[in-house]
């Protein structure tokens, strides 16, 4: 009976209607052109993933929570969320008007958001406020750093968006051209940024290890930058390790030599294949990635598809790997701590491998393993624990965005490759390309960049403030309607309790607590009054459960009293 429940019912009905009306080849008269039709199973996969994005979309900014119900995101997760929205429109889950609204809102936030040191997107942002935060989601006025890999992910989907929906190309190009690349792209590689120990000066950190580095490197290479090292798998840092007699390409730069873990996971290879295409270099590499996981299953009877994932217990993020730092099948934190007990079959890795090799028998095994890993409230769980401890119930934008993007790739092929052949996609200002690594020119242009950045941020703050006010007003009106419905619902439960269905009424009234608690977090002025209802609800539930058909009038009056005050107030 909550707002979310009603929304979910409406969404489910809309999705069902959309699927019936689905017609493949939405771009049949343009480029890209649909190659394959999605099956009923594909649509079911997409429906589960799309519900996560709907549940976690923030109307204030257009950003999507990276983790379920937690208002924080990275640029990597924003890229994955954008992939989900593009797919949802393409397969008929949302119409053109809703798509344009969601994408424009997200792009506007990205265009006007504050940047780390005024140069590049920060690693983390608050999804409701659009502000820079740290990993604890606390405000960080100067930001905490830059991830070049994350920006590669976002750039990939800005390119695909511009190709498939040219009406958004101009804004996407303004975003991509507002970033300062002159230190991030150097000597054929990518560099992230962080503050020095005194937080007075940004320092550069070479970013990426074999796998994710090539995925992002190819994106920046596509945009015109020199990525002669990062975009190539068999570069000077690559070597081979045999695992189950299968040669796996690994990075010689490990934690012992350069202080960074050289994770080998399935996800980066699948994304490279699905977005950038399989060339002669990648083909045997990704094939071996698939086969080595299959071989482990054959040897141990453990269904294997590994990747980095959020987990639903400490340390909350674990790298389940094919190989890292000299060890096969290690599960570690980013600090290198062992978490053998948190090994999982990753949902996004399993489905990525299955969609990459749809005709192989092991792909069916992978799908079956994760098929029930679904959050009842929407979204695919991150995975299934290998030691029979059940589902890894962490639910994220990346898992669900990656899964939706698999369907778009199935329909059209490797989209960056296809868009390249179409000669579509975003364009970088040639002056930016030639200016990379010219430190003298870069420093000379900084005052002008900073002024332009300050003007963008000031404009963004005004737009964000208006969006927040609008979102709060909509929520206030929805809450008034919902609270009055709850009061009427409580009255109907009293009649049930008096009519012999006391236990059912008891359970139903108790289920209202979470809805009311969520409302209490939104409205500070009514928080105390709403939370005071927890005790009376428990008392009434207990009486009904005991067969006492007690009156619910005081609870109804309290609910209506809150609705009255909200009616006469402004959010």
N, C-alpha and C positions, 0 to 999 in steps of 0.2 A: 504493500500500500504506500510505500515511500515514493518520492519524486523519481528516484533512480529506477525503481521497479516499473513505474508507469512508462518512463522513457524507454526502458529496455523492451517492454512489450510493444510499444509503438515502433521502435527500431526494428524489432524482429519481424513485425508485419510488413514494414517497408522493405526490408531486405528480401523477404519472401517474394513480394511483388516484383522487386527489381530483378531477382534471379529468373523469374518467369519471363520477364521482358528482355532479358539479356540477349544481345545480338553480337556475335563475334565480328571482329574486323571494323571497329569503330573508326579506324584511320585508313580504311580501304582505298580512299581516293587521295591519300596523301602519303607521307613517309614519316614514321615507320608504317609498314603494312603488316597486319596480323597474319601469322603463319599457322597458328594452331588455335583450336577452340578449347576452352576450358571445360572440364568435366564437372558433373554434379559433386564429385568428391573435392575437386579444386575449390569450388564455390563454398563448400562447407568449411574447408581449411581457412579460406579468406574471411568468412563470416565470423569465425571465432577470433581471428587476429584483429579484425576491424573493430570489434566491440571494445577491445583494449583502448584503441585510439580515441574512440568516442567517449569512453569513461574518463580518460585522462587529458582530454583537450581543454585548454584554458582559454575562455573567450576574451579574457583581458588582453592576452598577448598573441594568441594563436599557437603558442608553444605547447608541446605535449610532454607530460611528466615522463622522465626516463624510467622511473620505477613506480609501480602502481600506487596512486594516491599520495605520492611524495612530490611536492612542487619544485622540482629541480631538474635540470637537464644539461647535457653537453652538446657540442656541435655534431658529434658522431650520432647521438640519439636523435637530434633534430633532422639529420639527413635520413635516418631510418623512418622517422615519423612522416617526413615529406614523401618518401617512397610509398608509405601506406596510404596517404591521401590521394596521391596520383593513381595508384592501383584501384582504390575504392571507386573513384569516378570512372575509370576506364571500364570496369566490369559491372557498373550500373548500381552501385550501392548508394551513391549520392549524385544529384543532378549537377548540371553545369553551374547554376547559380550558387549552390552550396559549396561546390569545389572552389570556384573563384573567390568566394568569401573567405573560406578557410585558408587558402594559399596566400591571398593578398594580405590577410592579417599576419600570418607568419612572416612573410617577406618584409612587411613594413617594420616589424619588430627587429628582424635581422639587419635591416638597412639603417635603423636609427639607434640601435643598442650601443651602450658604452663599450669601449674596447680596452684590452690590456695595454697599458702604457700608451693609449691612443693609437695603437698600430694594428692589432689583430684581435679577433674574438677571444674572449677569456675562455678558460677550460669549462667553467660552470656558470649557469645563470638560473635565477629564480623564475619559475614558469608563470607565476601570477604577476610579479612585479617587473620582470624584464631586466632586473639589476644583476650586476656581477656579484657572485657569492663564492665562498670556499666550499670544500667538499662536505662540510657540516651544514651547508645551506645558510650560513651566516653571512651578513653583508661584507663585501670586500671592495672598498672604494677604488683601490688600485688594481684589483684582480689578482689572480694567483699564478697565471701563466698561460701558455699557448700550446696546443697540441696540433702539430702539422698534419698528423694522421687523421685527426678528427675533421680538420678543414678539408682534407682530400675527400672524405666521405660526403661532407656537405656539398662540396663543389661537384661531385659526381651527380648528385640528384638535382642541383641547380641546372646542370647541363641537360639532363634528361627532361626536366620540367620545361626548359626553354625550347627544346626540340619538339616535344609533344604538344605543348601549349604556348605558341608564340606570343599570345597576349600577355604573358608574364615575363617575356625575355628581357625587356628593357629594365624592369625592376631587378631581375636576377643579375643582370650585368652591372647595374649600379652597385650592388652588394659586392660582387666579386672584384670589381675595380676599386672599391674603397679600402681594400686590405693592402697593407704594406708588405711586399714580398722581399724587399732588398736584403733582409737578413734570414728570412725563413728558407729561401731557396738559394743554395750556394754550392758551387763546385759539383754539380750533378747529384746533390743529396738534399734532404729536408732537415730543418732545424726547428725544434720547439724552443720555447722561452720560459724562463722563470726568474724570480727575483734572486739577487745575491743574498748572502746571509744577513746583511743589514737592511735589506729591502729598499735599497736606494738606487740600484742599477740592474736592468735586465741582463741576464746571461743567456747564451745560446747553448743548446744541448742537441747534439745529433740525434735524430729521432727515427725509430723504426728498426726492426729486425726482419730477416727474410720471411716473406709472406705478406704481412700487413704493409710493410714498406713498399713492396712492389705494387700492391693494390692501389695505394695512394699515389705512389710515384708515377704510375701510368696516367692517373687523372691529371696531375700537373703537367706531365709531358704532353698530353692531349691539348692542354691549354696553351702550349707553346714554350714552356720552360725546359731548361736543360735538366734532365733526370737520367743522365747516362749511366749512373750507378744504381740509383734507387728503383728505376723502372725495369731493371734486368735481374732475373733470378740467378743466373750463373755469372755473378760478378766476382770481384776479388775477395769478397767476404764469405763466399759459399764453399761448402764442402759436403761430403756425403757420409751418412751413417747408415749401416745396414740394420734394419729392424725386422725380425722374422725373415731374413734373407731378401728383404725388399729395400732397394736404395732410396733413402729419404734425404732430400736436400735440407741442410741445416746451415745456420749462421755461425761462423767461427767466433763472433763477438758475443761472449757469454758473460755471466755475472762475475766470473773469476778474472776476466781480462778487462772488461770495460764497465762493470757494475750494473749492467742491464741484462735481464733474462731474455734468452733467445727462444721464446715459445714457438713450437710448431703445433698449430691447431688446424682444424678443417675449414673453419669459417672464412678466413681470408682468401683461401684458394677458390672456394666456391663463389665468393663475391666477385673476385677477379674474373673468373670464367663467365659468370652470369651477367656482369655489367660491361666488362671490357672485351670479352671474347677469348676463345681458346686458340692461341697461336701454336706454332711448332714447338716453341720452348716450353710453354705451360702444359701442353697435352700430356706428356709422360709424367710430369711432376704431379699434377692433380690426380692422374690415374693411380699413381703409387700411393697417394694420400688416401684414396678410397680403398685400395687393396690392402694396405697395412692395417686399417681398422677392421676390415673384413677378416683378415688373417688372425687378428687377436680374438675375434668372436669365434672363429673355428678352433682356436687353440684352448680358449678358456670358457667358452659358452657365455661370455659376457657381451651383450649387444653394445658395440662400441661406436660412438660418434662424439668426438671431443672438441671442446672449444672453451673460450673464456666465458664465464657466466656469473650473474648475480646468484647468490644462494640465500636461502631463507634462515640462515643461522650464521653465527660468527665464523669467519671474518667478513661475511656478506658478499665477497667477490673472490672467486677462485679460478685459476687457470688450469683446466684439465687438458693435458697436452699429450701429443704423440711423442714429443721429445723436448727436453729443456735442460740446459746446463749439465750435459753429460749423462742424463738419465732418461730412459724410455718410460712412457706412461706415468709421468709424475703429475701430481696435483698440488699446486703451490699457490700461496698468496703472492701479491706483488712484491712483498718483502722477502720472498724465497722460503717462507715457512711451509713445512710439509702438511698437507691436508688430505692424506690418503683416504680418510673416512668420508670425504665429501666428493668422491668421484661420481660423475653422473653421465648418463647418456643425454647429451644436449639436444633439446628439441630443435633448435634452429640448425644445428649441425646435421642432425639426422635427416631432417626434411630437405636441407640443402643438398646433401649427397644423393638423396632419393630422387630429387628433381633433376639433378645433374646427370644421373645415370638411371633413367626411369625403367629401362628394360632388364636391369640386372637383378637376379634373385635376392641379393642382400638388401637391395633398396626396399623390397617388400618387408623384410625383417625390421629394418630401421623404422619404417612407417608404423608398423604394428606396435613397436616398443613404445612410441611416444603418442600414439593415437588418443589415449585417454588423458593425457597430461593437459587438462583444460581447467582454467579457473571458472567456477560456476557463474561468477559475476562478469566474465568476459576476458578473453585473452588466453594465449597458450602459456602454460607454465614453462619455466626455463629448462626443466628436464626431469629425469627419473634417476634416483640414486641407484648406483650399481649394487649396493649391498642390501637391497630389498627393504630399505627404510621408507619407501614410498616416493611420492613426487617431491621434487624441489619446487616449492610453491612460489618462489620469487617470480613475478610477472613484470615484464619490461617492454619498453618501446622498441629496443633493439631486436629482441626475439621476434616480436610481432611485426615490426616493420620489415625485417629481413624476410620473414615468411611470406608477407604480401608481395614483396618484390620478386620472389621466385615465380609467382604466377604471371607477373607482367613479363618476365623474361621468357617464360614458357610460351606466352602468346606471341611475342614479337621477336625474340632472340636477344642477343647481348646488346643492350640499348645504347650504350656509348658507341659501340662499333657501328650499329645500324645508323645512329644519328650522324656519325662521321661520314658515312657513305651518302647520307641525305644532304650533307653540308649544312646541317642545322646545329643548334646548340649555342652556348654562350661564347663570347669573344672577349679576350683580354686586350686592353689598350696596348698597342705595340710599344709605346713609350715605357710601359711598365716592364715588359719583357727585356728591352734593351737596358733598362736602368738597374736590373738585378745585379748585385755584387759591386755596383758603383757606390761605395760607401761615402765618398765625398759629396756626390750629388744627392744621395739619400739624406745625409745630415743637413745639407743646405735646404732641402725641401721640407724638412720637419716642421718648422713654424707654420707654414702654409697648411700642411696636413692637419696639424693640431687645431688650427682655427676652424677648418672645415669640419673636423670631427666634433668640436665643441658645439658648433651650430647644429649638426645632425642630432646630437644627444639632447640638446635643449628642445628641439622640435619633437623628438621622440618622447620626451617626458610629458609634454603637453598632450600628445596623442594618447599615450598610455593612461594618463590621469583621466581623460575623457572616457576611454574604454573601460577602466575600472569602475568609474561611476555608473556607466551604463550597465555593466554586468551586475553590479550590486543592486541596482534598482530592479532589474529583471528577476534576480534571485529573491529579493524582498517580496515582490508580488507573487512569485511562485510559492514562497514559504507561507505567505498568508493563506493562499488557496489550499495548500497542503495541510496546514495546521487545522483549518476548519474541517477539512475532510477527515482528518484523524479524530477530531472530536465526534463527528457523526459516526465514524467507524467504531469508536469506543462504545457509543450508545447501542449500536447494532450487536456488539459483542455481549453487552449486558443482557440483551434479549436472548442471545444464544445460551448464556449461562443460566438464565431462568428457565430456558426451554429444554434443559437436559444435556446440553453440550458444554458443560462447565470446563472440562479439561482442554477442549479445543479453544475455548474463549480465553482461558488462562495462558496458553502458549501464544496465542495471537496477540494479546495485549502486551505480553512481555517482549515480543519481537519489535515493538515500537521504540524500544529504548535506543537502539542504534541510530534510527532516523532522527530522533529528538536530540540525541547527543551531537550528531553531525551539524544540526541546525545551531546548536548552542555555540559551536566553534566559529560560526560565521557572524553571529550577532552579539557583540560584546555587551550591548545594553540589556539584552534579554538573556544573557548566558546564565546568570544565577537563577532566574525564574524557570528556565527550561531544565536546568540540571536538578532543580528541586523536585521535578516530576519523577525522577528515577525511583525515589522511595515509595511514593504513592502507587506507582505502576507495579512495583514488586509486591506491595501489600495487597493490592487488588487481585493480582495474579494468584497470590497465595490463598486468598479467600475463595476465589473461584475454583482453584484446584482442589480445595478441601470440600467443595460442594456447597459453599455459602454463597448464595446469589446476591452479593452485596451491591449497593448502588455505586454507579460510576459517575454520578453527577458532579462531584467535586473535581474529578479529573477532567471532565468535559469543560467545566467552567474555567479551570486553570488554562487549558489549551486555548479556549476562545479568548481569554484575557490577554494572552500573549499575542494572538492574532489581532486583537483590537489595538494594542499598543503599536504593533508594527504598521498597521493601517494608518495610524496617526503620526508616523515618524518617517524619516528619510534614512536610507541605509548609509 
